[in-house]
Amino acid sequence: MKNILKITGILLIGLFLISCGGKQENSKSGSSEGKQKVKVGTEGVYAPFTFTDGSGKLTGYDVEVVEEIGKRANLDIEFVPTPWDSMFLGLESKKFDFIANEIAKNPEREKKYTFSDDYLVSAAQIIVKKGRTDIKTLEDLKGKRVMTGVGSNYNKTLTDFDKNKEINYAYFDGNVSIALEEIAQGKADATLNDRLTVGYFTKQRGNLVEIVGEPVTKTPVYFTFRKDSEELKNKINKALAEMKADGTLAKISEKWFGGDYTK
């Protein structure tokens, strides 16, 4: 009887140890998988903000900022390359959790979405072929062939100005390099776009285009969320605040644009 009790006791102890060991292993497994999975919509064709480099790696200013946020906020980031014309639909349908694609606010967007704190200040300027002198202002674009991004804030600025429809628009989807190439080759007269795109294009292709005139608008840009994403947005804002305070955000801007354009 004592032997039976001893054996039973040993078996119970063994089962207890196995149970404890299993719990510890599950805990370790949980800690390794403890990051919140977050999917991020981005074009991947809008250099220098979000694009694929020669090795096939997704990179750019927006990409690096989000990756740094992921490290600080313990987020497992997955980028979801998405065409611009379906970007907001992808957010609404929960294909991804937020958009990182140099997005500015406007009244229509603010009705439907919520936004992070700003992480860059964009300036819309007219871009023409290097050496051209007859275009300086929006007024000078009348009668000209002007490249413009479908659904962009730059397009809205142009059409709001062009009430009598005197500008000849040629549309491109997302990749501003297409527009700059058209201008460089003399196939289009100008575009209205972010001044920061010119510096990157010049690094890649040489001094083929240039900025003219004064900034038409100066606009902060934000990450864009569904309105049910306050918790995630707050995590990202906390990381952004840290990056602004310790100079990390400015360093990423200097890397991609040659200066601090974060404020």
C-alpha positions as CSV (number, residue, x, y, z in Angstrom):
1,M,0.0,0.0,0.0
2,K,2.8,2.4,0.9
3,N,4.5,1.6,-2.4
4,I,1.3,2.3,-4.3
5,L,1.0,5.6,-2.4
6,K,4.6,6.4,-3.2
7,I,4.1,5.7,-6.9
8,T,0.9,7.8,-6.9
9,G,2.8,10.6,-5.2
10,I,5.6,10.5,-7.7
11,L,3.2,10.5,-10.6
12,L,1.3,13.5,-9.2
13,I,4.6,15.4,-8.7
14,G,5.6,14.5,-12.2
15,L,2.3,15.8,-13.6
16,F,2.6,19.0,-11.6
17,L,6.1,19.6,-12.9
18,I,5.1,19.0,-16.4
19,S,2.1,21.3,-15.9
20,C,4.4,24.1,-14.5
21,G,6.9,23.6,-17.3
22,G,4.1,23.9,-19.9
23,K,3.0,27.1,-18.3
24,Q,6.5,28.6,-18.4
25,E,6.9,27.6,-22.0
26,N,3.6,29.2,-22.9
27,S,4.6,32.3,-21.1
28,K,7.8,32.6,-23.0
29,S,6.0,31.9,-26.3
30,G,3.5,34.7,-25.3
31,S,6.3,37.2,-24.6
32,S,7.9,36.5,-28.0
33,E,4.6,37.0,-29.7
34,G,3.5,39.9,-27.4
35,K,3.8,42.6,-30.0
36,Q,0.6,44.0,-31.4
37,K,0.3,43.3,-35.1
38,V,-0.3,46.5,-37.1
39,K,-0.8,46.7,-40.8
40,V,0.1,50.0,-42.5
41,G,-1.2,51.1,-45.9
42,T,1.3,52.8,-48.1
43,E,1.8,53.3,-51.9
44,G,5.4,52.1,-52.2
45,V,5.8,54.2,-55.4
46,Y,6.0,57.7,-54.0
47,A,9.7,58.5,-53.5
48,P,11.2,59.7,-51.3
49,F,8.3,59.1,-48.9
50,T,7.5,55.4,-49.6
51,F,9.0,53.4,-52.4
52,T,10.9,50.2,-53.3
53,D,14.7,50.6,-53.7
54,G,16.9,48.8,-56.2
55,S,17.2,45.8,-53.9
56,G,13.4,45.4,-53.7
57,K,13.2,46.8,-50.1
58,L,10.4,49.1,-49.1
59,T,11.9,52.3,-47.8
60,G,11.5,56.1,-47.6
61,Y,10.9,58.8,-45.0
62,D,7.4,57.5,-44.0
63,V,8.6,53.9,-43.9
64,E,11.5,54.7,-41.6
65,V,9.4,56.8,-39.3
66,V,6.8,54.0,-38.9
67,E,9.5,51.4,-38.4
68,E,11.0,53.5,-35.6
69,I,7.6,54.0,-34.1
70,G,7.1,50.2,-34.2
71,K,10.3,49.7,-32.1
72,R,9.3,52.2,-29.5
73,A,5.6,51.2,-29.2
74,N,6.3,47.4,-29.4
75,L,4.3,47.0,-32.6
76,D,4.8,44.3,-35.2
77,I,4.6,46.5,-38.4
78,E,3.5,45.0,-41.7
79,F,3.3,47.4,-44.7
80,V,0.6,46.8,-47.2
81,P,1.5,48.4,-50.6
82,T,-1.8,49.9,-52.0
83,P,-2.6,52.1,-55.0
84,W,-3.4,55.6,-54.1
85,D,-6.9,55.5,-55.6
86,S,-7.9,52.7,-53.2
87,M,-6.0,53.8,-50.2
88,F,-8.8,55.1,-48.1
89,L,-11.2,52.3,-49.2
90,G,-8.5,49.9,-47.9
91,L,-8.5,51.7,-44.5
92,E,-12.3,51.6,-44.3
93,S,-12.5,47.9,-45.2
94,K,-9.9,47.1,-42.5
95,K,-7.4,45.9,-45.0
96,F,-4.9,47.8,-42.8
97,D,-4.9,49.8,-39.5
98,F,-3.6,53.1,-40.6
99,I,-2.2,55.0,-43.6
100,A,1.4,56.3,-43.9
101,N,1.6,58.1,-47.2
102,E,2.2,61.9,-46.6
103,I,-1.5,62.5,-45.9
104,A,-2.8,66.0,-45.2
105,K,-6.1,66.9,-43.5
106,N,-9.0,68.4,-45.4
107,P,-12.6,68.8,-44.2
108,E,-13.9,65.8,-46.1
109,R,-11.3,63.5,-44.6
110,E,-11.8,64.9,-41.1
111,K,-15.4,63.9,-41.2
112,K,-14.5,60.3,-41.9
113,Y,-11.1,59.6,-40.2
114,T,-8.9,60.6,-37.3
115,F,-5.3,61.7,-37.5
116,S,-2.1,61.3,-35.6
117,D,0.0,64.3,-34.5
118,D,1.9,65.7,-37.5
119,Y,5.3,64.3,-38.4
120,L,6.3,66.5,-41.4
121,V,5.5,69.8,-42.9
122,S,4.8,69.7,-46.6
123,A,5.1,72.8,-48.9
124,A,3.3,72.7,-52.2
125,Q,5.3,74.4,-55.0
126,I,5.2,74.6,-58.7
127,I,7.8,72.5,-60.4
128,V,9.0,73.1,-64.0
129,K,11.8,72.0,-66.3
130,K,15.2,73.4,-65.3
131,G,15.8,76.9,-66.7
132,R,12.2,77.7,-67.6
133,T,11.3,81.2,-66.7
134,D,7.7,81.8,-67.9
135,I,6.0,80.0,-65.0
136,K,6.1,81.4,-61.5
137,T,2.5,81.4,-60.1
138,L,-0.7,79.5,-60.4
139,E,-1.9,82.1,-62.9
140,D,0.9,81.2,-65.2
141,L,-0.4,77.6,-65.4
142,K,-3.5,78.7,-67.4
143,G,-3.3,77.2,-70.9
144,K,-0.4,74.9,-69.9
145,R,-0.3,71.1,-69.6
146,V,0.0,70.4,-65.9
147,M,0.6,67.0,-64.3
148,T,-1.5,66.3,-61.3
149,G,-2.1,63.4,-58.9
150,V,-5.5,61.8,-58.9
151,G,-7.4,62.7,-55.7
152,S,-4.4,64.5,-54.1
153,N,-4.6,67.8,-52.1
154,Y,-2.4,69.3,-54.8
155,N,-5.0,68.5,-57.4
156,K,-7.7,70.1,-55.2
157,T,-5.6,73.3,-54.8
158,L,-5.3,73.5,-58.5
159,T,-9.0,72.9,-59.3
160,D,-10.1,75.3,-56.5
161,F,-8.0,78.0,-58.1
162,D,-8.9,77.0,-61.7
163,K,-12.7,77.8,-61.5
164,N,-12.9,78.5,-65.3
165,K,-11.1,75.3,-66.2
166,E,-8.3,77.0,-68.1
167,I,-5.5,74.5,-67.1
168,N,-5.0,71.4,-69.2
169,Y,-4.7,68.6,-66.7
170,A,-2.7,65.3,-67.3
171,Y,-3.3,62.9,-64.5
172,F,-0.9,60.4,-62.9
173,D,-1.6,57.9,-60.1
174,G,0.7,58.2,-57.1
175,N,4.3,58.1,-58.5
176,V,5.3,61.8,-58.8
177,S,8.5,60.7,-60.6
178,I,6.3,60.0,-63.6
179,A,5.2,63.7,-63.6
180,L,8.8,65.0,-63.1
181,E,10.1,62.8,-66.0
182,E,7.3,64.2,-68.3
183,I,8.3,67.7,-67.3
184,A,12.1,67.0,-67.7
185,Q,11.4,65.7,-71.2
186,G,9.2,68.7,-72.2
187,K,6.1,66.6,-72.5
188,A,4.4,68.6,-69.7
189,D,4.8,72.2,-68.5
190,A,4.6,71.8,-64.8
191,T,3.2,70.1,-61.7
192,L,2.2,71.3,-58.3
193,N,3.7,69.0,-55.7
194,D,5.7,68.7,-52.6
195,R,9.0,70.6,-52.7
196,L,10.7,67.6,-51.1
197,T,10.2,65.4,-54.1
198,V,12.5,67.6,-56.2
199,G,15.6,67.1,-54.1
200,Y,15.3,63.3,-54.2
201,F,14.5,63.3,-58.0
202,T,17.6,65.5,-58.6
203,K,19.8,63.0,-56.6
204,Q,18.6,60.2,-58.9
205,R,18.4,61.9,-62.3
206,G,20.4,65.1,-62.1
207,N,19.3,68.8,-62.3
208,L,16.4,68.3,-64.8
209,V,13.6,70.1,-62.9
210,E,13.4,72.9,-60.4
211,I,11.1,74.6,-57.9
212,V,9.8,78.1,-58.9
213,G,7.9,80.9,-57.1
214,E,6.7,81.0,-53.5
215,P,5.1,78.1,-51.7
216,V,1.4,77.9,-52.6
217,T,0.6,76.1,-49.3
218,K,2.4,74.8,-46.3
219,T,0.7,71.8,-44.8
220,P,1.4,69.4,-41.9
221,V,1.1,65.7,-42.8
222,Y,-0.3,63.0,-40.6
223,F,-0.9,59.2,-40.2
224,T,-4.6,58.5,-40.9
225,F,-6.8,56.1,-38.9
226,R,-10.4,54.9,-38.7
227,K,-12.3,56.7,-35.9
228,D,-12.4,53.4,-33.9
229,S,-8.6,53.4,-33.5
230,E,-8.0,55.8,-30.6
231,E,-5.9,53.4,-28.6
232,L,-3.5,52.7,-31.5
233,K,-3.3,56.3,-32.4
234,N,-2.4,57.3,-28.8
235,K,0.5,54.7,-28.8
236,I,1.8,56.2,-32.1
237,N,1.5,59.7,-30.8
238,K,3.5,58.8,-27.7
239,A,6.3,57.4,-29.8
240,L,6.2,60.4,-32.2
241,A,6.5,62.8,-29.2
242,E,9.6,60.9,-28.0
243,M,11.1,61.0,-31.5
244,K,10.6,64.8,-31.8
245,A,12.0,65.4,-28.3
246,D,15.2,63.3,-28.8
247,G,15.9,64.5,-32.3
248,T,15.3,61.2,-34.1
249,L,12.5,62.6,-36.3
250,A,14.7,65.5,-37.4
251,K,17.5,63.1,-38.2
252,I,15.3,61.0,-40.5
253,S,14.1,64.2,-42.2
254,E,17.7,65.3,-42.8
255,K,18.6,61.9,-44.2
256,W,15.9,62.0,-46.8
257,F,15.4,65.7,-47.5
258,G,18.7,67.4,-46.5
259,G,17.1,69.4,-43.7
260,D,14.7,69.3,-40.8
261,Y,11.2,69.7,-42.2
262,T,9.4,68.3,-39.2
263,K,8.2,71.6,-37.8
